[in-house]
């Protein structure tokens, strides 16, 4: 808890000096989420930075063509979803994603076609919200570790599961939500770190001669 408060204070102080308090609060909130996940805070920050970097590069390359391409990064795995106008744009998006330094795997699920309608986008957002609610309510999964992306009824899951059973259960929960056409899971299994237990020293403490602890010959019946 002290670590998070310290990080927030540093961010807030930096923002106050630069006039960007809102950005700092948003960043601190994200750090708070990372602190509760099974990935480290550093991993969360790296993933967020990689996602932002790819989005900026896509917009710089062709903002109109890539306006409906979504970028999701979890544990150095990057998902591209949404639509692009041509196969060339689809490949260009993947090339840009692969050029990002920390990314290890790129999953290109971009569909070549026309942008989504307002109704379809609203339906996808509703599906995502329903899945998030059900995952959060389930005791079998740790929802905060899971990223959800929905496009035209296809649900993509990314993030961390602690066991194979949890990975499968998350996909099962998503699959029964109304409107879901299929579920694609890119989640990884990562067991939580085992706690470290240190054995306390049960021996006596000697803190000097005036603390009431007998010393030297006192233990053998007193001094002359």
C-alpha positions in Angstrom: 0.0 0.0 0.0 2.8 2.4 0.9 4.4 1.7 -2.5 1.3 2.6 -4.4 0.8 5.8 -2.3 4.4 6.8 -3.0 4.0 6.2 -6.8 0.8 8.3 -6.8 2.4 11.1 -4.9 5.3 11.2 -7.4 3.0 11.2 -10.4 0.8 13.9 -8.8 3.8 16.1 -8.0 5.1 15.8 -11.5 1.7 16.6 -13.0 1.3 19.6 -10.8 4.5 21.0 -12.1 3.5 20.5 -15.7 -0.2 21.2 -15.5 -1.2 17.6 -16.2 -2.9 16.4 -13.0 -5.6 14.6 -14.9 -3.1 12.5 -16.8 -1.2 11.7 -13.6 -4.4 10.6 -11.8 -5.3 8.3 -14.7 -1.8 6.8 -14.7 -1.9 6.3 -10.9 -5.3 4.6 -11.3 -3.8 2.2 -13.8 -0.9 1.5 -11.6 -3.3 0.6 -8.8 -5.0 -1.9 -11.1 -1.6 -3.4 -12.1 -0.7 -3.7 -8.4 -3.8 -6.0 -7.8 -3.0 -8.2 -10.9 -0.8 -11.2 -11.0 1.5 -9.5 -13.5 4.0 -7.0 -12.0 3.5 -3.3 -12.0 6.4 -3.1 -14.5 4.8 -5.6 -16.8 1.5 -3.6 -16.7 3.3 -0.3 -17.5 5.2 -2.0 -20.4 2.1 -3.5 -21.9 0.2 -0.1 -21.7 3.1 1.7 -23.3 3.4 -0.8 -26.1 -0.3 -0.6 -26.8 -0.2 3.2 -27.0 2.9 3.1 -29.2 1.3 0.8 -31.7 -1.9 2.9 -31.8 0.0 6.1 -32.4 2.0 4.4 -35.2 -1.2 3.1 -36.8 -2.8 6.6 -36.7 0.4 8.2 -38.1 0.5 5.6 -41.0 -3.2 6.0 -42.1 -5.7 7.3 -39.5 -8.7 6.6 -41.8 -7.8 3.0 -42.6 -6.9 2.1 -39.1 -9.7 4.0 -37.2 -11.4 0.7 -36.3 -8.4 -1.3 -35.5 -8.2 -2.2 -31.8 -4.9 -2.9 -30.0 -4.7 -5.0 -26.8 -1.5 -6.0 -25.1 -1.1 -8.4 -22.2 2.1 -10.0 -21.0 3.9 -8.9 -24.2 1.3 -10.5 -26.4 -0.4 -8.2 -28.8 -3.9 -8.6 -30.3 -5.0 -6.7 -33.4 -8.8 -6.8 -34.0 -11.4 -4.8 -35.9 -11.6 -4.0 -39.6 -9.2 -2.7 -42.2 -10.2 -1.7 -45.8 -7.7 -3.9 -47.6 -5.4 -6.9 -47.1 -2.5 -4.6 -47.5 -3.6 -2.5 -44.6 -4.1 -5.6 -42.5 -0.6 -6.7 -43.2 0.8 -3.2 -42.5 -0.9 -3.2 -39.1 0.8 -6.5 -38.2 4.2 -5.2 -39.5 3.9 -2.1 -37.3 2.9 -4.2 -34.3 5.8 -6.6 -34.7 8.3 -3.7 -34.9 7.5 -2.8 -31.3 10.4 -3.6 -29.0 8.9 -5.6 -26.2 6.2 -7.5 -28.1 6.9 -11.2 -28.3 3.7 -12.5 -30.1 1.3 -10.8 -32.4 -2.2 -12.2 -33.1 -3.7 -10.6 -36.1 -7.5 -11.0 -36.0 -8.2 -7.9 -38.3 -11.0 -8.5 -40.7 -10.9 -6.9 -44.2 -14.2 -5.1 -44.7 -16.4 -2.1 -44.0 -16.4 -0.3 -40.6 -19.0 -1.5 -38.1 -22.4 0.1 -37.7 -23.4 1.9 -34.6 -25.7 -0.9 -33.6 -23.0 -3.6 -34.0 -20.6 -1.6 -32.0 -23.2 -1.1 -29.2 -23.9 -4.8 -29.3 -20.2 -5.7 -28.9 -19.8 -3.3 -26.0 -22.9 -4.8 -24.3 -21.4 -8.3 -24.7 -18.1 -7.2 -23.2 -19.9 -5.6 -20.2 -21.9 -8.8 -19.6 -18.9 -11.0 -19.7 -17.0 -8.7 -17.4 -19.9 -8.8 -14.9 -20.1 -12.6 -15.0 -16.3 -13.1 -14.7 -16.3 -10.7 -11.7 -19.1 -12.6 -10.0 -17.4 -16.0 -10.5 -15.3 -17.4 -7.7 -13.6 -19.7 -10.2 -11.7 -17.0 -12.1 -9.8 -13.8 -11.1 -11.4 -11.3 -13.4 -8.9 -8.5 -12.8 -6.3 -10.6 -14.7 -8.4 -10.9 -17.9 -8.7 -8.5 -20.8 -11.8 -8.8 -23.0 -12.2 -7.6 -26.6 -15.4 -8.2 -28.6 -15.8 -7.7 -32.4 -18.9 -8.7 -34.3 -19.8 -11.2 -31.7 -16.3 -12.8 -31.5 -14.9 -12.5 -28.0 -11.1 -12.4 -27.4 -9.7 -13.1 -24.0 -6.2 -12.1 -23.0 -4.3 -12.1 -19.7 -3.4 -14.6 -17.0 -5.0 -17.6 -15.6 -3.6 -19.3 -12.5 -4.6 -22.8 -13.7 -5.7 -24.6 -16.9 -9.1 -25.1 -15.2 -9.4 -21.3 -14.7 -8.5 -20.6 -18.3 -11.2 -23.0 -19.5 -13.8 -21.7 -17.1 -13.3 -18.1 -18.3 -13.9 -19.1 -21.9 -17.0 -21.1 -20.8 -18.4 -18.1 -19.0 -17.9 -15.9 -22.0 -19.4 -18.4 -24.4 -22.9 -18.5 -22.8 -23.5 -14.7 -23.0 -26.2 -13.8 -25.5 -24.9 -12.6 -28.9 -21.5 -14.4 -28.6 -20.6 -16.2 -31.8 -17.3 -17.7 -30.7 -14.7 -17.2 -28.0 -10.9 -17.1 -28.8 -8.7 -17.3 -25.8 -5.1 -16.1 -25.9 -4.7 -16.3 -22.1 -1.6 -17.8 -20.5 -1.4 -20.0 -17.5 0.9 -18.5 -14.8 0.9 -20.0 -11.3 1.1 -17.3 -8.5 4.4 -17.0 -6.7 4.6 -19.1 -3.6 4.8 -17.1 -0.4 8.1 -17.0 1.4 8.1 -17.9 5.1 11.0 -16.9 7.4 11.4 -18.7 10.7 11.7 -16.3 13.6 14.7 -16.7 15.8 13.4 -18.1 19.1 16.7 -17.7 21.0 17.1 -15.2 23.9 18.0 -11.6 23.2 20.9 -10.0 25.1 20.6 -6.2 25.1 23.1 -5.1 27.7 23.7 -5.5 31.4 20.8 -3.3 32.8 17.8 -5.0 31.2 17.2 -7.5 33.9 18.9 -10.4 32.1 21.5 -12.2 34.3 25.0 -12.0 33.0 28.2 -14.1 33.4 28.7 -15.4 37.0 25.2 -14.2 38.0 23.9 -17.3 36.2 26.1 -19.5 38.5 25.0 -18.0 41.7 26.1 -14.5 41.8 29.3 -12.4 41.9 31.6 -11.7 44.8 
